[in-house]
């Protein structure tokens, strides 16, 4: 039986989750509503992407932690973003520890959205770097096989409605929503220069999830431009935004954006849907930080399917 705080806030819920991860327990299970919904949008084929119910989640968590080939020793927080919606917080964090078989130190990034209502966790959405996890745990070949086997399935529901701009609202010209709207236009133009021009001179782009060849951090507008000039529109052409959700935060410079983009893989001509979470900081109408959490599996599948 857990000692539930009298007023469970999103921040307190994350701290209790963090402590339970470090302890290797499910002591935070009592924080969750009976019908809690948990989603892992970037999970690979063969792993659940949605689960409902406290008992189901607790059972999955126990089994997963028992099988984890890693001793988790730290859960450092990169940033906590308090939403203007008081029920919601978005947490960027890492899992760091030691592989039990080899003693190797490993770490991986994650992003978590928590929603609290009536003193209980009612919705969790967790984005994980599944490629880095597979590599660290010696399961990369298994991941590739699962991705390739599932690559023939349809990547998108044609009934979904596409959009080409930011979601509702009339954002101020220099605010992060307006900057994101202009960034969307640049992405759909597949223009490296248009995207780079939106960055401040000392703007930074980071890729917490990445494949070999993707940099961890680009510092400065021209570094961003150089990277994009080699990648934008080269292997993937962006065509339409879908499912854009913008989370305004208590920091007026910062938004967190969940979204997907319909694309075509240039090499194979196959359609695919890329999905992302952006943490975007804008000041004076320019991007000062774009932290880009990308689901890399669709692009990986497009390359594998004809291999």
C-alpha positions in Angstrom: 0.0 0.0 0.0 1.5 3.3 -1.0 1.3 6.5 1.0 -0.4 8.8 -1.6 0.3 12.5 -1.1 -2.7 14.5 -0.1 -2.3 16.5 -3.3 -0.6 14.6 -6.1 0.8 17.0 -8.7 2.4 16.0 -11.9 5.9 16.9 -10.5 5.3 14.8 -7.4 4.0 11.9 -9.5 7.2 12.0 -11.5 9.4 12.1 -8.5 7.6 9.1 -7.0 7.9 7.3 -10.4 11.7 8.2 -10.4 12.1 6.7 -6.9 10.4 3.5 -7.8 12.5 3.1 -10.9 15.7 3.5 -8.8 14.4 1.1 -6.2 13.3 -1.4 -8.9 9.8 -1.6 -7.4 6.3 -0.6 -8.3 5.7 1.5 -5.2 4.2 4.2 -7.2 1.4 2.0 -8.5 -1.1 3.3 -6.0 -0.7 6.8 -7.6 -2.5 5.6 -10.7 -6.2 5.6 -11.4 -7.8 2.2 -11.8 -8.4 2.9 -15.5 -5.1 4.7 -16.1 -4.0 4.8 -19.8 -0.3 4.4 -20.6 1.1 4.9 -24.1 4.5 4.2 -25.6 4.2 5.7 -29.1 7.7 4.9 -30.3 7.6 1.2 -29.3 8.8 -1.2 -32.0 6.7 -4.1 -33.4 6.1 -6.8 -30.8 5.9 -4.4 -27.9 2.7 -2.8 -26.6 2.0 0.8 -27.5 -1.0 1.2 -25.3 -2.3 -0.3 -22.1 -5.2 0.5 -19.9 -5.7 -0.4 -16.3 -3.6 -0.2 -13.1 -3.3 -3.9 -12.6 -2.2 -4.5 -16.2 0.4 -1.8 -15.9 1.8 -3.0 -12.6 2.1 -6.6 -13.9 3.9 -5.3 -17.1 6.2 -3.1 -15.0 7.1 -5.9 -12.6 7.9 -8.3 -15.5 9.9 -5.6 -17.4 12.0 -4.6 -14.4 12.7 -8.2 -13.5 13.9 -8.9 -17.0 15.9 -5.7 -17.5 19.5 -6.5 -18.2 20.6 -3.3 -16.5 20.9 -2.0 -13.0 19.5 1.5 -13.0 21.6 3.8 -10.8 20.5 7.2 -11.8 17.5 9.0 -13.4 18.8 12.5 -14.1 16.2 15.1 -15.0 17.1 17.2 -18.1 14.1 19.5 -17.8 10.6 19.6 -16.3 8.1 21.7 -18.3 4.9 22.7 -16.4 2.0 22.9 -18.8 -0.5 25.8 -18.7 -2.9 22.9 -18.2 -2.4 22.3 -14.4 -3.1 18.6 -14.9 0.0 18.1 -17.1 3.7 18.2 -16.9 6.3 17.1 -19.5 9.6 15.6 -18.2 12.8 15.1 -20.2 15.0 12.6 -18.3 17.5 9.9 -18.7 18.0 6.3 -17.5 21.6 5.6 -16.5 23.2 2.5 -15.0 25.3 -0.6 -15.5 24.7 -3.7 -17.7 24.6 -6.6 -15.4 26.3 -9.0 -17.8 29.2 -6.9 -18.7 29.5 -4.1 -16.2 29.3 -1.5 -19.0 27.9 1.9 -18.2 25.0 2.9 -20.5 22.3 5.6 -20.6 19.3 6.6 -22.7 17.0 9.5 -23.1 13.3 9.6 -22.6 10.4 12.1 -22.5 7.3 11.6 -20.4 3.9 13.3 -20.3 1.9 13.0 -17.1 -1.7 13.9 -16.5 -3.1 14.0 -13.0 -6.8 14.3 -12.2 -8.6 14.0 -8.9 -5.4 13.0 -7.2 -4.5 10.1 -9.5 -2.4 9.6 -12.6 -4.9 9.1 -15.4 -2.7 9.3 -18.5 1.0 8.7 -19.2 2.7 8.9 -22.6 6.3 7.9 -22.6 8.7 8.3 -25.6 11.8 6.1 -25.4 14.9 5.7 -27.4 14.2 2.2 -28.4 17.1 2.0 -30.9 19.6 2.9 -28.2 18.0 0.5 -25.7 18.2 -2.4 -28.3 21.9 -1.6 -29.0 22.8 -1.4 -25.3 21.0 -4.6 -24.5 22.4 -6.6 -27.4 19.0 -6.8 -29.1 19.7 -4.6 -32.2 19.6 -7.5 -34.7 16.3 -8.6 -33.2 14.9 -5.1 -33.5 16.0 -4.9 -37.1 14.3 -8.2 -37.9 11.0 -7.1 -36.2 11.1 -3.7 -38.1 11.7 -5.4 -41.4 9.0 -8.0 -40.9 6.4 -5.2 -40.1 7.6 -2.9 -42.8 5.0 -4.0 -45.3 2.0 -2.8 -43.2 0.3 0.5 -44.2 2.1 3.4 -42.5 -0.9 5.7 -42.4 -4.7 5.8 -42.2 -5.9 7.5 -45.3 -8.9 8.8 -43.4 -6.8 10.9 -41.1 -6.9 14.6 -41.8 -3.6 16.2 -42.7 -2.8 19.8 -41.7 -0.1 22.2 -42.9 0.1 24.7 -40.0 0.2 24.9 -36.3 -3.0 24.0 -34.3 -5.7 26.4 -33.3 -5.1 29.9 -32.0 -3.6 33.1 -33.3 -0.1 33.1 -31.8 1.9 36.3 -31.5 4.4 36.8 -34.3 7.5 36.2 -32.2 6.1 33.6 -29.9 7.1 29.9 -30.0 3.8 28.9 -31.6 4.3 31.4 -34.5 7.9 30.2 -34.9 6.8 26.6 -35.0 4.2 27.5 -37.7 6.9 29.0 -39.8 9.1 26.0 -39.1 6.3 23.7 -40.4 6.2 25.7 -43.7 10.0 25.4 -44.1 9.8 21.6 -43.4 7.1 21.1 -46.0 9.2 23.1 -48.5 12.0 20.6 -47.7 14.2 23.7 -47.6 17.4 23.5 -45.5 17.9 27.2 -45.7 14.4 28.1 -44.7 14.6 25.9 -41.6 18.1 27.1 -40.7 17.1 30.8 -41.1 14.6 30.4 -38.3 17.4 29.7 -35.8 19.1 32.4 -33.8 22.8 32.9 -34.7 23.7 31.0 -31.5 20.7 28.6 -31.7 21.1 25.0 -30.8 19.5 21.8 -32.1 19.8 18.6 -30.2 18.9 15.0 -31.1 18.4 12.9 -27.9 17.3 9.9 -30.1 19.7 9.2 -32.9 21.2 6.6 -35.3 24.9 6.5 -36.2 25.7 9.6 -38.2 23.2 11.8 -36.5 24.9 14.4 -34.3 24.0 14.8 -30.6 24.1 18.6 -30.7 24.5 21.3 -33.3 25.6 24.7 -32.0 24.9 27.8 -34.0 22.7 28.6 -37.0 25.4 27.7 -39.6 26.1 24.3 -38.0 22.3 23.6 -38.3 22.4 24.8 -41.9 25.4 22.6 -42.7 23.7 19.6 -41.3 20.3 20.2 -42.9 21.9 20.9 -46.3 23.2 17.3 -46.3 20.0 15.7 -45.0 16.8 17.8 -45.6 14.9 16.3 -48.5 17.7 13.9 -49.4 16.4 10.5 -48.2 12.9 11.6 -47.0 10.6 14.2 -48.4 8.2 15.8 -46.0 4.6 16.2 -47.3 1.9 16.8 -44.7 1.7 17.3 -40.9 -0.8 15.2 -38.9 -1.9 15.0 -35.3 -0.3 18.2 -34.1 -0.6 18.8 -30.4 1.0 21.9 -28.9 1.5 22.1 -25.2 2.0 25.6 -23.9 4.1 25.8 -20.8 4.4 28.3 -18.0 7.6 29.5 -19.6 6.3 31.8 -22.4 9.4 31.0 -24.5 8.8 27.2 -24.5 6.3 24.9 -26.2 6.3 21.1 -26.4 4.9 19.7 -29.7 3.8 16.2 -30.4 3.3 15.6 -34.1 3.7 13.3 -37.1 4.6 14.0 -40.7 3.6 12.0 -43.8 6.7 11.5 -46.0 8.0 9.6 -49.0 11.2 7.7 -48.8 13.2 8.9 -51.8 15.2 5.8 -52.4 12.2 3.4 -52.4 9.3 5.6 -53.1 7.5 4.1 -50.2 5.2 6.3 -48.0 6.0 6.5 -44.3 4.9 8.5 -41.3 7.6 10.0 -39.1 6.6 11.1 -35.6 8.3 13.5 -33.3 8.2 15.4 -30.0 9.8 18.9 -30.2 10.8 20.9 -27.2 11.1 24.3 -28.8 12.4 27.5 -27.2 12.0 30.8 -29.1 13.0 34.3 -28.3 12.4 37.4 -30.5 11.0 35.2 -33.2 14.0 32.9 -33.5 14.7 29.4 -32.3 17.2 29.3 -29.5 16.8 25.6 -28.8 15.1 22.8 -30.6 15.3 19.4 -28.9 14.1 16.9 -31.5 12.9 13.5 -30.2 12.3 11.5 -33.3 10.9 8.0 -33.9 13.6 6.6 -36.1 12.0 3.2 -36.8 9.9 4.3 -39.9 13.0 5.6 -41.7 14.9 2.4 -40.7 12.1 0.3 -42.1 12.0 2.1 -45.4 15.7 1.3 -45.9 15.4 -2.3 -44.7 12.4 -3.4 -46.7 14.2 -3.6 -50.0 17.5 -4.7 -48.6 
